[in-house]
């Protein structure tokens, strides 16, 4: 068994929150720019449908419901959910084990439709 070295707090100068956010934004922008437009449109519609239900969901639920196929890269999921969150369609609803078999039940975000979006969509 290997053990991971853990520090109780970030080592000063080792972690730059601004650099991390910039890298995240860059990665999301590249994923959005390289996503097949048809998949992006279908994914957005699937997220909006699940958001209207008002119950927590994750990417695996979109597939299980038959609303969307797996993307060509798992990076597409983050870009799609991030865009929906920025648009006020969904908000974080905690962290759960993923239902996707390909990620071996790793931790993932679950989402729910925002009250404002559900009100507009009604």
Secondary structure, 3 states (H helix, E strand, C coil): CCCCCCCCCCCCCCCCHHHHHHHHHHHHHHHHHCCCHHHHHHHHHHHHHHHHHCCCECHHHHHHCCCCCCCCCCHHHHHHHHHHHHCCCEEEEEEEECCCHHHCCCEEEEEEECHHHHHHHC
